[in-house]
Amino acid sequence: MFWRGVLGYLPVNVVQGVVGLLTIVLFTRVLDPAQYGVYALAFSVGSLTQTILLTWTEAAMARFLATRSEDGRLADHFATLFKLWIGAAVVVPLACAIVAVLPLNAPLKVAVVAALASTLVNSLMKLALERRRAAGEVSGAAMLTMAQNLGGFLVGLALAFTGLGGAAPILGVGVISALLVVLVLPGELKRMAGGKFDKSLARAYAAYGLPVSLSLILALVLASTDRLLLGAFLDEATVGVYHAGYSLGSRTLDVVFIWLGMAGGPALISALERGGQPALTEAAREQAGFMTLLTLPAAVGLALVARPLADLMVGEDLRVGASHVTPWIAASGWLSGVTTYYLLQAFTLARRTPLLIVSMSAPAIANVILNLVLIPRMGLDGALWATTVSYGIGAVAAWALGRRACPLPIPWDVLAKAGPACVAMALVVRLLPSPGGVLELALKAGVGAAVYGVIVLGLDVGGLRAKLSVILHRRAQAS
């Protein structure tokens, strides 16, 4: 199931990567630093709102679909979840009304209201996507995800030229999500035909999903505190610079982690439900090794080419600051990705989601404290220090607590070989000339990838040669 998902979601990965990079390239040029900062702040508010109110229903959809399929209660599953969603969603219009009367500047107010309103259609889309992923409908989930990402970007870009400023990218995704909801929601609602709201299921879903939401709130605190405090202590232009560099680093890595997570999460649940702990351990070891092989060199390589990448991808007003931010975020992004898409899976697999809250509390609290202490003293660098240290604390906390819930293997053998391969790659890249621009980026990225690839293939790290043969064989069969 994992490798079928890896292959099936590969086009999604490509589209998300292209859209993520084009978002940085174009919006950092179309929007000025202050407008880009407004976008960053509103995006954080919208993400936090969706997580607080609605994400717990999305998590329950993903985790319990297989269980309800086994016990024959799928209709009750959908009826209960959609009614729970409606009960939570009624708070959003009230939040929009409150923001409308707050003493915010007009561009920020418009962007925040747009972000809040978009959470409703974005969450309905997420419910539809989680149902498809959990059911193994790879092609359906892939098509919807690509349409949402690409369509949202194109509409947002068009709106940016109308003078909507920082609200444009958010409205773009919201508009496309609304159109897709019109297409997919009738089919999703048919699944609740004959079902009824079940209080016992509702309690079970809340007991599982609410801790997931609370942990994600803490994750958003961890990811958003730096922007909010930079805005409070400094200005919106600094937030724009930080967000540009942060996006360049995190989105590049997130594309890979999300791709693996789309395939990996359902595969781990399926392995546990059907084969117990032995099957889970085998599947998790394979996933963790493959994740390390792909993402560790990506993070190191991103740090090595931060300057030419920023020159190419980021607008002139933001690129110098962004190139300074990106290497730090590459480290933070790798720690965050490994924690979110692997280590924290222990708690959802064991259905001990309250431990997610405990696990995420340590880095979230550390991030708030460190930002409050370091930003006034060090400015932008203080936020970078705080973010990287906090994500390190989060990884350690997730690993330590996860061993108590559902032990997942750590691929120490892969790390022991991939780590030195990354060091060798970095040493070679550092010796290369720096002509700047596209030439430097292509030279360093190409040579670095070649050096790393030769080493890990030569060492056959994690049985890589056999895995590549399987992928190529399946692609040949598919064609």
C-alpha positions in Angstrom: 0.0 0.0 0.0 2.9 2.4 0.8 4.6 2.0 -2.5 1.3 2.2 -4.4 0.7 5.5 -2.6 4.2 6.7 -3.3 3.8 6.2 -7.0 0.2 7.4 -7.1 0.9 10.6 -5.2 4.0 11.4 -7.2 2.2 13.8 -9.6 0.7 15.6 -6.6 4.2 16.0 -5.3 5.3 17.5 -8.6 2.4 19.9 -8.7 2.7 21.0 -5.1 6.4 21.6 -5.6 5.9 23.7 -8.7 3.1 25.6 -7.1 5.0 26.2 -3.9 8.0 27.6 -5.7 5.9 29.7 -8.1 4.0 31.1 -5.1 7.3 32.4 -3.7 8.6 33.5 -7.1 5.5 35.5 -8.1 3.9 36.7 -4.9 7.2 38.1 -3.6 7.3 40.1 -6.7 3.6 41.1 -7.1 3.2 41.9 -3.4 5.5 44.4 -1.6 7.1 43.3 1.7 4.3 44.7 3.8 1.6 43.0 1.8 3.5 39.8 1.9 3.6 40.2 5.6 -0.2 40.7 5.8 -0.6 37.5 3.8 1.7 35.6 6.3 -0.2 36.9 9.3 -3.7 36.2 7.8 -2.6 32.7 6.7 -1.4 31.9 10.3 -4.8 33.1 11.7 -6.8 31.0 9.2 -4.6 27.9 9.8 -5.0 28.3 13.6 -8.8 28.7 13.3 -9.3 25.6 11.2 -7.1 23.6 13.5 -9.0 24.7 16.6 -12.5 24.2 15.3 -12.5 21.6 12.5 -9.3 19.5 12.2 -10.4 17.0 14.9 -13.2 15.8 12.6 -10.8 15.5 9.7 -8.5 13.4 11.9 -11.4 11.1 13.0 -12.4 10.6 9.3 -8.9 9.3 8.5 -8.4 7.1 11.5 -11.7 5.4 11.9 -12.8 4.8 8.3 -11.1 1.3 8.3 -12.6 0.4 11.6 -16.2 1.4 10.5 -15.7 -0.5 7.3 -14.9 -3.6 9.3 -17.9 -3.3 11.7 -20.4 -2.2 8.9 -21.2 1.2 10.3 -20.0 3.5 7.6 -23.3 5.4 7.3 -23.3 6.2 11.0 -19.6 7.2 10.7 -20.4 9.8 8.0 -23.6 11.0 9.7 -21.9 11.5 13.0 -18.9 13.2 11.6 -20.7 15.7 9.3 -23.1 16.7 12.2 -20.1 17.2 14.5 -18.5 19.3 11.7 -21.6 21.5 11.4 -21.7 22.1 15.2 -18.1 23.3 15.1 -18.3 25.3 11.9 -21.1 27.7 13.2 -18.4 29.6 15.2 -16.6 30.8 12.0 -19.2 33.4 11.0 -19.1 34.8 14.5 -15.3 35.0 14.3 -15.6 36.9 11.0 -18.0 39.4 12.6 -15.6 40.0 15.5 -12.6 40.6 13.3 -14.7 43.1 11.2 -15.1 45.4 14.2 -11.6 45.1 15.5 -9.3 48.2 15.1 -7.1 46.6 12.5 -5.8 48.3 9.4 -8.0 47.7 6.4 -5.7 45.3 4.3 -5.0 43.1 7.3 -8.7 43.0 8.3 -9.8 42.0 4.8 -7.1 39.3 4.6 -8.0 37.8 8.0 -11.7 37.7 7.3 -10.9 36.0 4.0 -8.7 33.4 5.8 -11.5 32.7 8.3 -14.2 32.3 5.7 -12.0 30.0 3.6 -11.5 27.6 6.5 -15.0 26.3 6.0 -14.6 25.1 2.4 -10.9 24.1 3.0 -12.1 21.8 5.8 -14.8 20.2 3.8 -12.3 19.5 1.1 -10.0 18.0 3.7 -12.8 15.7 4.9 -13.3 14.5 1.3 -9.5 14.0 0.8 -9.0 12.2 4.1 -11.8 9.8 3.2 -10.3 9.0 -0.1 -6.8 8.6 1.3 -8.0 6.3 4.1 -9.9 4.2 1.5 -6.9 3.8 -0.7 -8.5 5.9 -3.5 -5.1 7.3 -4.6 -6.0 8.6 -8.0 -9.1 10.4 -6.7 -7.3 12.1 -3.8 -4.4 13.0 -6.1 -6.6 14.7 -8.7 -8.5 16.7 -6.1 -5.3 17.8 -4.4 -3.7 18.9 -7.6 -6.8 20.8 -8.7 -7.0 22.6 -5.3 -3.3 23.5 -5.3 -2.9 24.6 -8.9 -6.3 26.3 -9.2 -5.9 28.1 -5.9 -2.5 29.5 -7.0 -3.8 30.7 -10.4 -6.9 32.4 -9.1 -4.9 33.9 -6.2 -2.3 35.3 -8.7 -5.1 36.8 -10.8 -6.7 38.4 -7.8 -3.3 39.9 -6.7 -3.3 42.0 -9.8 -6.7 43.5 -8.8 -5.2 45.3 -5.8 -6.4 42.8 -3.1 -2.9 42.7 -1.6 -2.2 40.0 1.0 -5.8 38.7 0.8 -5.3 37.5 -2.8 -3.4 34.2 -2.2 -5.8 33.2 0.5 -9.0 34.0 -1.5 -7.6 32.1 -4.5 -7.4 28.9 -2.5 -10.8 29.6 -0.9 -12.6 30.2 -4.2 -11.2 27.0 -5.8 -12.0 25.0 -2.7 -15.6 26.2 -2.8 -15.9 25.2 -6.4 -14.5 21.7 -5.7 -16.8 21.3 -2.7 -19.8 21.9 -4.9 -18.6 19.0 -7.0 -17.6 16.4 -4.4 -19.8 17.2 -1.4 -23.1 15.6 -2.8 -21.3 12.3 -3.2 -19.8 12.5 0.3 -23.2 13.2 1.8 -24.8 10.2 0.1 -22.5 8.0 2.2 -24.5 9.0 5.3 -27.8 7.7 3.8 -29.5 5.5 6.3 -27.0 6.5 9.0 -27.7 8.3 12.2 -25.8 10.4 14.7 -24.4 8.1 17.3 -23.4 9.6 20.7 -21.0 6.8 21.5 -19.2 7.3 18.1 -19.2 11.1 18.7 -17.5 10.6 22.1 -14.9 8.2 20.6 -14.2 10.6 17.7 -13.9 13.6 20.1 -11.7 11.7 22.5 -9.4 10.8 19.6 -9.7 14.0 17.4 -9.7 16.8 19.9 -6.2 15.9 21.3 -5.0 15.8 17.7 -6.4 19.3 17.1 -4.9 20.6 20.4 -1.5 19.1 19.4 -1.7 20.8 16.0 -2.6 24.0 17.7 0.6 23.7 19.6 2.4 22.9 16.3 0.9 26.1 14.8 2.0 28.0 17.9 5.5 26.6 17.2 5.3 27.6 13.6 3.6 30.9 13.9 4.8 32.5 17.1 7.9 33.8 15.4 5.9 35.7 12.7 3.5 37.2 15.2 6.2 38.3 17.6 8.4 39.7 14.8 5.3 41.7 13.7 4.8 42.9 17.3 8.4 43.8 18.1 9.5 44.9 14.7 7.3 45.5 11.6 5.3 43.8 8.9 8.1 44.1 6.3 10.4 42.0 8.6 7.6 39.4 8.8 7.5 39.4 5.0 11.3 38.8 4.8 11.1 36.1 7.3 8.1 34.4 5.7 9.7 34.5 2.3 12.8 32.7 3.6 10.7 30.4 5.7 8.5 29.5 2.8 11.5 28.8 0.6 12.9 26.4 3.1 9.9 24.8 4.6 7.7 24.4 1.4 10.6 22.8 -0.5 10.9 20.1 2.2 7.2 19.9 3.0 6.5 18.8 -0.5 8.5 15.7 0.0 7.3 15.0 3.6 3.6 15.5 2.6 4.1 13.2 -0.4 5.5 10.5 1.9 2.9 11.2 4.5 0.0 10.8 2.0 1.2 7.3 1.3 2.7 6.4 4.7 0.0 7.3 7.1 -2.8 5.1 5.7 -0.3 2.3 5.0 0.8 2.2 8.7 -2.8 2.1 9.9 -3.6 -0.7 7.5 -0.5 -2.6 8.6 -1.4 -2.3 12.3 -5.1 -3.2 11.8 -4.4 -6.2 9.6 -1.1 -7.6 10.9 -0.6 -6.1 14.4 2.7 -4.8 15.8 5.0 -7.0 13.8 3.5 -5.8 10.5 3.6 -2.2 11.7 7.2 -2.4 12.7 8.2 -3.8 9.3 6.3 -1.2 7.4 7.5 1.6 9.7 11.2 0.6 9.3 10.8 0.7 5.5 9.1 4.1 5.5 11.5 5.7 8.0 14.5 4.5 6.0 13.2 5.8 2.7 12.1 9.1 4.3 15.6 9.6 5.7 17.3 8.8 2.4 15.2 11.4 0.6 14.8 14.3 3.1 18.1 14.5 4.8 20.1 15.4 1.6 17.2 17.6 0.5 17.6 19.7 3.7 21.4 19.8 3.5 21.3 20.7 -0.2 18.7 23.4 0.4 21.0 25.1 2.9 24.0 24.9 0.5 22.2 26.6 -2.3 20.2 29.1 -0.3 21.7 32.2 -1.9 21.4 31.4 -5.6 18.0 29.9 -4.9 16.8 33.1 -3.2 18.2 35.2 -6.1 16.2 33.1 -8.5 13.0 32.6 -6.6 12.4 35.7 -4.3 11.7 39.3 -5.3 14.6 41.7 -5.1 13.3 43.5 -2.0 13.2 40.2 0.0 15.9 38.0 -1.4 18.9 39.0 0.7 17.0 38.5 4.0 15.4 35.3 2.7 18.7 33.7 1.8 19.9 34.3 5.4 16.7 32.7 6.8 16.6 29.6 4.5 19.5 27.5 5.9 18.1 27.8 9.4 14.6 26.8 8.2 16.1 23.9 6.3 17.3 22.4 9.6 14.0 23.3 11.3 11.9 21.9 8.5 13.7 18.6 8.5 13.2 18.2 12.2 9.6 19.2 11.9 8.9 16.9 9.0 10.4 13.8 10.6 8.5 14.6 13.8 5.1 15.2 12.2 5.1 12.6 9.5 6.9 9.8 11.4 7.5 10.2 15.2 4.1 11.6 16.1 2.4 8.7 14.2 3.0 6.6 17.3 0.2 8.4 19.2 -2.4 8.2 16.4 -1.6 4.6 15.7 -2.0 3.7 19.4 -5.1 6.0 19.7 -3.3 7.7 22.6 -3.7 11.1 21.1 -3.7 12.9 24.5 0.1 12.2 24.5 0.3 14.4 21.3 -0.5 17.3 23.5 2.2 16.5 26.0 4.7 15.9 23.2 4.0 19.2 21.4 3.7 21.3 24.6 7.5 21.2 25.3 8.6 22.7 21.9 5.6 25.1 21.7 6.3 26.6 25.2 10.1 26.7 24.5 9.4 28.5 21.2 7.3 31.2 22.9 9.8 31.8 25.6 12.8 31.8 23.3 11.2 34.2 20.9 10.2 36.6 23.6 13.7 36.5 24.9 15.7 36.5 21.7 13.7 38.6 19.2 14.1 41.9 21.2 17.8 41.3 21.6 18.7 39.7 18.2 15.9 40.6 15.9 15.5 38.3 13.0 18.3 36.0 14.1 16.6 35.5 17.4 13.6 34.1 15.7 15.8 31.7 13.7 17.6 30.5 16.8 14.4 30.0 18.7 12.7 28.1 15.8 15.5 25.6 15.2 16.1 24.8 18.9 12.4 24.4 19.5 12.0 21.9 16.7 14.9 19.9 18.1 13.2 19.8 21.5 10.0 18.6 19.7 11.7 15.8 18.0 13.3 14.5 21.2 10.0 14.8 23.1 8.1 12.9 20.4 10.6 10.1 20.2 10.8 9.7 24.0 7.0 9.7 24.5 6.3 7.7 21.4 8.2 4.7 22.8 5.6 4.4 25.5 2.6 4.6 23.1 3.6 2.5 20.1 7.3 2.0 19.5 8.4 2.9 16.0 11.9 1.9 14.8 14.5 4.5 14.2 16.6 3.8 11.0 20.0 4.2 12.7 21.7 2.2 10.0 20.4 4.5 7.3 21.3 7.6 9.3 24.8 6.3 9.9 25.4 6.1 6.1 23.3 8.9 4.8 24.7 11.4 7.3 28.3 11.0 6.1 27.1 11.0 2.5 25.6 14.4 3.1 28.8 15.6 4.7 30.7 14.5 1.6 28.2 16.2 -0.6 28.5 19.4 1.4 32.3 19.4 1.2 32.3 18.9 -2.6 29.7 21.6 -3.1 31.6 24.1 -0.9 34.6 23.7 -3.3 32.6 24.7 -6.3 32.7 28.2 -7.8 29.9 30.6 -7.1 29.1 32.4 -10.3 25.6 33.3 -9.1 22.1 32.9 -10.4 20.8 29.9 -12.3 24.3 28.7 -13.3 25.4 28.4 -9.6 22.1 26.8 -8.6 22.3 24.2 -11.4 26.0 23.5 -10.8 25.7 23.0 -7.0 22.4 21.2 -7.0 23.5 18.8 -9.8 26.9 18.0 -8.4 25.6 17.6 -4.9 22.8 15.3 -6.0 25.3 13.2 -8.1 27.8 12.9 -5.2 25.1 11.8 -2.7 23.5 9.5 -5.2 26.7 7.7 -6.1 27.6 7.2 -2.4 24.2 5.9 -1.2 23.8 3.6 -4.3 27.4 2.3 -3.8 26.7 1.5 -0.2 23.2 0.2 -1.0 21.8 2.2 1.9 18.6 0.8 3.2 18.4 -1.6 0.3 18.0 1.3 -2.1 18.9 -0.6 -5.2 16.1 -3.1 -4.6 13.6 -0.4 -3.9 14.5 1.4 -7.1 14.0 -1.8 -9.1 10.5 -2.2 -7.6 9.5 1.3 -8.4 10.8 1.1 -12.0 9.1 -2.2 -12.5 5.7 -0.9 -11.2 6.0 2.2 -13.4 6.7 -0.1 -16.4 3.6 -2.1 -15.6 1.5 1.0 -15.2 2.5 2.3 -18.6 
